Amino acid sequence: MAINPTTEPTLTMLLSMLPSEIVQLTNLKFLDLKFNRLSALPSEFGHLSNLKSLYLCYNQLNALPPEFGRLTNLQLLDLNENRLSELPPEFGRLTNFWTGFEHP
C-alpha cells in the first residue's frame, strides 16, 4: 500500500518537543515528524504500538528511549540527519522492517 503524502498527517512546525497528548493516539499508524527540532522523544512514545511508518529525519535526536522497542509493528523508520550515535538494545525487538531491498 502506497502512502500518499498529501493526505497523511505531518507535524513539521519546528517542534522542539512533542505534545504529551500524542501518546493518546494509540491507533496511529503513520507519523511524519521530519524537519523539526526534536532532541528527545518521551518514554511514553512506546505506547504508539500500532505505528507502522515513522519519519524522524532532520531533527536533533541524541538518543531514542528504550521504550522505542515496544513499536513492534513499525515497518518503516527514517532517522537520517539526527545526532544519534547509537540505538538502544531494545531496538533489536523491531523485526518487521521493510528496507526496499530484496535478497536474491
Backbone bond lengths (Angstrom), bond angles and torsions (degrees), N, CA, C in turn:
res aa  C-N    CA-C-N  psi(-1)  N-CA   C-N-CA  omega(-1)  CA-C   N-CA-C  phi
1 M - - - 1.442 - - 1.514 108.89 -
2 A 1.303 117.40 124.70 1.454 122.09 179.78 1.522 110.08 -81.53
3 I 1.310 115.90 143.77 1.451 121.33 177.66 1.515 108.17 -94.99
4 N 1.307 116.87 126.55 1.449 122.36 179.78 1.523 108.55 -92.32
5 P 1.344 118.78 108.90 1.456 120.34 -175.27 1.522 114.07 -64.04
6 T 1.308 119.13 -16.37 1.458 120.11 -179.36 1.518 112.62 -82.37
7 T 1.331 118.04 -13.87 1.460 119.90 -178.95 1.519 113.28 -116.61
8 E 1.315 118.03 -1.98 1.454 121.31 -179.03 1.525 109.84 -94.84
9 P 1.348 117.76 148.05 1.460 120.12 -178.61 1.523 112.01 -68.47
10 T 1.320 115.40 138.30 1.453 122.12 177.80 1.520 108.08 -131.42
11 L 1.336 116.45 133.88 1.453 120.87 177.26 1.524 109.45 -115.06
12 T 1.315 116.92 66.03 1.450 121.49 177.95 1.516 107.26 -102.10
13 M 1.309 115.33 88.01 1.458 120.63 -177.56 1.511 110.60 -136.03
14 L 1.320 117.28 23.71 1.451 122.39 -175.95 1.523 111.58 56.39
15 L 1.314 114.54 48.33 1.461 121.23 177.39 1.523 109.95 -71.90
16 S 1.317 117.02 136.21 1.456 120.38 173.64 1.530 110.35 -99.98
17 M 1.320 115.69 -16.90 1.465 120.92 173.02 1.520 108.58 -151.65
18 L 1.319 114.65 154.40 1.466 120.00 -179.48 1.524 110.23 -83.44
19 P 1.322 116.87 144.84 1.464 118.39 173.04 1.529 109.30 -64.52
20 S 1.310 116.99 138.84 1.468 120.42 -176.11 1.523 111.98 -61.73
21 E 1.313 117.20 -25.49 1.464 121.02 -178.44 1.519 113.28 -67.17
22 I 1.310 117.78 -16.22 1.471 120.26 -177.18 1.524 111.55 -60.14
23 V 1.311 117.97 -30.40 1.468 120.19 -178.26 1.522 112.34 -72.91
24 Q 1.318 117.58 -9.60 1.461 121.05 176.68 1.523 111.41 -81.66
25 L 1.317 117.46 -8.64 1.466 122.04 -179.46 1.527 109.42 -87.35
26 T 1.300 116.39 61.91 1.460 121.94 -172.20 1.532 113.90 -65.73
27 N 1.327 118.90 -17.83 1.463 120.96 178.11 1.528 112.61 -95.19
28 L 1.321 116.67 4.18 1.452 121.95 -179.50 1.530 110.31 -61.65
29 K 1.331 116.99 132.03 1.468 121.08 -178.70 1.517 112.72 -113.57
30 F 1.320 117.92 -23.43 1.467 122.85 -177.35 1.522 108.17 -135.02
31 L 1.342 115.89 131.09 1.456 119.34 178.20 1.519 109.14 -143.05
32 D 1.312 115.43 125.71 1.456 122.47 -179.13 1.524 108.69 -113.70
33 L 1.332 116.50 107.31 1.454 122.60 -179.34 1.531 111.39 -117.05
34 K 1.319 117.30 20.49 1.462 119.57 -176.75 1.530 111.79 -70.00
35 F 1.322 114.88 158.14 1.465 123.28 178.29 1.526 112.91 60.47
36 N 1.321 116.24 45.57 1.453 122.17 173.48 1.529 108.34 -119.14
37 R 1.305 116.18 -163.05 1.472 121.19 179.47 1.529 110.64 -124.74
38 L 1.302 115.76 34.44 1.467 120.05 -178.17 1.523 109.88 -70.06
39 S 1.328 116.70 128.39 1.463 120.34 176.29 1.524 111.07 -106.82
40 A 1.325 116.72 -14.01 1.468 121.48 179.70 1.521 109.23 -155.61
41 L 1.324 114.38 157.57 1.469 121.13 173.13 1.520 107.40 -114.31
42 P 1.327 117.88 143.16 1.467 119.13 178.93 1.530 110.73 -68.24
43 S 1.315 115.92 150.38 1.468 119.55 179.06 1.522 110.91 -60.19
44 E 1.320 117.51 -28.36 1.460 121.66 179.00 1.523 112.77 -66.68
45 F 1.323 116.94 -9.82 1.461 121.38 178.13 1.527 110.58 -56.60
46 G 1.315 117.39 -26.65 1.456 122.69 177.81 1.518 113.73 -63.96
47 H 1.332 117.75 -14.26 1.470 121.40 177.77 1.526 112.19 -73.40
48 L 1.323 117.54 -12.65 1.469 121.06 -179.83 1.527 109.44 -83.37
49 S 1.302 116.20 55.87 1.470 122.40 -170.33 1.524 114.55 -68.21
50 N 1.322 119.37 -13.90 1.464 121.09 177.99 1.523 112.77 -92.48
51 L 1.313 116.23 -0.22 1.459 121.52 -178.20 1.526 110.84 -61.65
52 K 1.333 116.69 128.94 1.463 121.75 179.33 1.518 112.10 -110.84
53 S 1.337 117.25 -34.29 1.462 121.50 -179.24 1.522 109.03 -129.36
54 L 1.334 115.72 128.77 1.457 120.75 -178.03 1.521 109.39 -138.38
55 Y 1.304 115.23 120.81 1.465 121.62 178.90 1.520 108.67 -109.57
56 L 1.327 116.23 112.48 1.454 122.73 179.60 1.527 111.55 -120.95
57 C 1.310 117.24 15.11 1.462 120.09 -176.82 1.524 111.17 -67.67
58 Y 1.319 114.87 156.30 1.461 123.42 178.25 1.528 112.62 58.76
59 N 1.317 114.62 50.43 1.457 122.78 171.73 1.519 107.52 -122.72
60 Q 1.305 117.03 -159.99 1.460 122.08 179.59 1.523 110.65 -128.19
61 L 1.331 115.86 34.45 1.468 120.71 -176.99 1.521 110.77 -63.86
62 N 1.340 115.12 128.35 1.459 121.69 177.03 1.522 111.78 -95.88
63 A 1.324 116.08 -27.49 1.468 121.59 -177.33 1.525 108.49 -159.09
64 L 1.319 114.57 161.12 1.462 121.12 173.02 1.525 107.09 -111.83
65 P 1.329 117.75 141.47 1.464 118.91 179.87 1.530 110.62 -69.70
66 P 1.331 117.41 149.93 1.471 120.15 177.81 1.523 112.85 -54.98
67 E 1.325 117.12 -30.40 1.463 122.08 -179.73 1.526 112.28 -63.76
68 F 1.323 116.83 -11.92 1.457 121.59 175.85 1.529 110.08 -57.95
69 G 1.321 116.74 -26.75 1.459 122.19 178.26 1.516 113.96 -64.87
70 R 1.324 118.18 -12.09 1.463 121.89 178.03 1.531 112.36 -80.55
71 L 1.309 117.48 -9.29 1.469 121.13 -177.64 1.524 109.87 -82.79
72 T 1.313 116.10 58.19 1.463 122.00 -171.73 1.523 114.43 -69.69
73 N 1.329 118.53 -12.73 1.466 120.78 176.26 1.523 112.28 -91.50
74 L 1.322 116.73 -2.68 1.454 121.36 -177.25 1.523 110.72 -63.22
75 Q 1.315 115.74 126.08 1.468 121.84 -179.20 1.521 111.94 -113.04
76 L 1.323 116.73 -29.65 1.451 120.86 -178.04 1.519 108.54 -132.71
77 L 1.335 116.03 126.88 1.455 121.80 -179.12 1.511 108.80 -139.00
78 D 1.325 116.88 125.73 1.460 121.50 177.42 1.517 108.51 -116.66
79 L 1.336 116.02 112.30 1.464 123.08 179.72 1.524 112.05 -114.22
80 N 1.302 118.05 12.88 1.467 121.54 -177.95 1.522 111.64 -57.39
81 E 1.321 114.54 149.98 1.464 122.74 174.75 1.528 113.33 57.23
82 N 1.326 114.96 52.71 1.455 123.15 171.58 1.519 107.97 -124.43
83 R 1.291 117.76 -171.43 1.470 122.64 -179.35 1.521 111.63 -110.74
84 L 1.312 116.45 27.79 1.463 121.59 -178.00 1.526 110.28 -74.69
85 S 1.314 115.82 131.53 1.462 119.53 175.16 1.523 111.21 -106.89
86 E 1.320 116.86 -19.43 1.458 121.61 177.07 1.516 109.68 -156.97
87 L 1.309 115.38 163.56 1.461 122.24 177.27 1.523 108.19 -109.19
88 P 1.324 117.52 148.48 1.471 118.86 178.96 1.527 110.49 -65.72
89 P 1.345 117.58 149.44 1.472 120.46 179.05 1.527 112.79 -55.14
90 E 1.313 117.15 -31.34 1.462 122.01 -179.93 1.526 112.08 -63.30
91 F 1.306 116.86 -16.56 1.455 122.21 177.89 1.530 110.29 -59.06
92 G 1.331 117.24 -25.64 1.459 122.54 178.79 1.516 113.88 -63.61
93 R 1.318 117.80 -16.82 1.467 121.65 177.96 1.525 112.28 -73.90
94 L 1.313 116.73 -15.83 1.470 121.66 -176.58 1.517 108.50 -86.15
95 T 1.307 116.39 100.28 1.471 120.82 -172.61 1.524 113.62 -115.39
96 N 1.318 118.47 4.20 1.462 121.07 -175.49 1.521 113.79 -99.38
97 F 1.326 117.20 16.71 1.460 119.73 -175.98 1.508 113.04 -65.78
98 W 1.304 115.53 142.44 1.467 123.33 170.87 1.504 106.23 -111.18
99 T 1.326 117.15 124.09 1.456 120.86 -176.60 1.503 112.95 -98.33
100 G 1.327 117.02 -14.83 1.450 119.94 -177.00 1.525 112.11 90.30
101 F 1.324 117.01 -2.23 1.448 121.76 179.56 1.509 109.70 -110.05
102 E 1.309 116.23 140.33 1.459 119.97 175.92 1.514 109.54 -104.51
103 H 1.289 115.42 139.66 1.471 120.33 176.53 1.518 109.03 -83.48
104 P 1.321 117.65 138.61 1.482 119.73 179.72 1.510 112.46 -65.80
